[in-house]
Amino acid sequence: MVLESTFEAGAELQAHSHPHEQITYVVSGELEIRLGDEAHILCPGDSLFVPGGVRHAVPAQLHSAQPGQHLHIISRWPRDRAGPASGISS
C-alpha cells in the first residue's frame, strides 16, 4: 500500500505503532520523524525504514515553512482500515 500525505508547518502525528513495516520517502519539504528515542530529519529524496511494532511520531513540523509531501509505503494494510472511504476493498 502506498499513501501520500502532506504536512503543513506545525502539523504533528502522535506516537503510534503498527505491526506492518513502513518506508517513508520525502518528496518535498522537510520532515522530522522520531523513531523510538531517535530523531531523524529528512529532506527531499531521503527515506526512512520503520520496522513493524516500533513506536514512531512526527512532532510539530517547525523545520520548514513550506508544506511537505511524503510517500508512505506500508507492507500490509490492516483489514480493519479497508473500505470504500479509503478506496481499498478487503
C-alpha positions as CSV (number, residue, x, y, z in Angstrom):
1,M,0.0,0.0,0.0
2,V,1.3,3.5,-0.9
3,L,-0.1,6.5,0.8
4,E,0.6,10.2,0.1
5,S,0.5,12.8,2.8
6,T,1.0,16.5,3.2
7,F,2.2,18.0,6.5
8,E,1.7,21.8,6.9
9,A,4.2,23.7,9.0
10,G,3.3,23.0,12.7
11,A,1.4,19.7,11.9
12,E,2.2,16.7,14.0
13,L,1.3,13.0,14.3
14,Q,1.2,11.4,17.8
15,A,3.4,8.4,18.7
16,H,1.9,5.2,17.5
17,S,3.0,1.8,16.2
18,H,1.6,-0.9,13.9
19,P,2.6,-4.4,13.0
20,H,3.5,-3.5,9.5
21,E,6.8,-2.3,8.1
22,Q,6.8,1.2,6.6
23,I,9.1,3.2,4.4
24,T,8.6,7.0,4.3
25,Y,10.0,8.9,1.4
26,V,10.1,12.7,1.4
27,V,9.1,14.2,-2.0
28,S,9.3,17.9,-0.8
29,G,9.8,19.9,2.3
30,E,11.5,18.6,5.5
31,L,10.1,16.0,7.9
32,E,11.2,15.1,11.4
33,I,10.3,11.6,12.4
34,R,11.0,10.2,15.9
35,L,11.7,6.5,15.7
36,G,11.8,5.3,19.3
37,D,14.1,7.7,21.0
38,E,16.0,8.8,17.9
39,A,15.1,11.9,15.8
40,H,15.6,11.8,12.1
41,I,15.3,14.9,9.9
42,L,14.6,14.0,6.3
43,C,14.9,16.2,3.3
44,P,13.6,15.7,-0.3
45,G,14.9,12.4,-1.7
46,D,15.5,10.9,1.8
47,S,13.7,7.8,3.1
48,L,13.4,6.1,6.5
49,F,12.6,2.5,7.2
50,V,10.2,1.9,10.2
51,P,10.1,-1.7,11.4
52,G,6.8,-3.1,12.4
53,G,5.9,-2.7,16.1
54,V,8.3,0.3,16.6
55,R,6.7,3.4,18.1
56,H,7.2,6.5,15.8
57,A,5.9,10.0,15.7
58,V,6.0,13.2,13.7
59,P,6.5,16.1,16.1
60,A,5.4,19.6,15.2
61,Q,6.9,20.4,11.9
62,L,8.9,23.6,12.6
63,H,11.8,23.0,10.2
64,S,10.2,24.3,7.1
65,A,7.6,27.0,6.4
66,Q,6.5,25.1,3.3
67,P,4.1,22.1,3.3
68,G,5.9,18.8,2.8
69,Q,4.8,15.9,0.6
70,H,5.6,12.4,1.7
71,L,5.0,8.9,0.4
72,H,4.5,6.1,2.9
73,I,4.9,2.5,1.7
74,I,3.3,0.1,4.1
75,S,4.0,-3.7,3.8
76,R,0.5,-4.8,4.6
77,W,-2.6,-2.6,5.0
78,P,-4.7,-3.6,8.1
79,R,-8.0,-5.2,7.0
80,D,-10.0,-3.1,9.5
81,R,-8.9,0.1,7.6
82,A,-10.2,-1.2,4.3
83,G,-13.4,0.1,2.9
84,P,-15.0,2.5,0.4
85,A,-13.7,5.7,2.1
86,S,-10.1,4.5,1.8
87,G,-10.6,3.2,-1.8
88,I,-9.4,-0.2,-0.6
89,S,-11.6,-3.3,-0.5
90,S,-11.0,-6.2,1.8
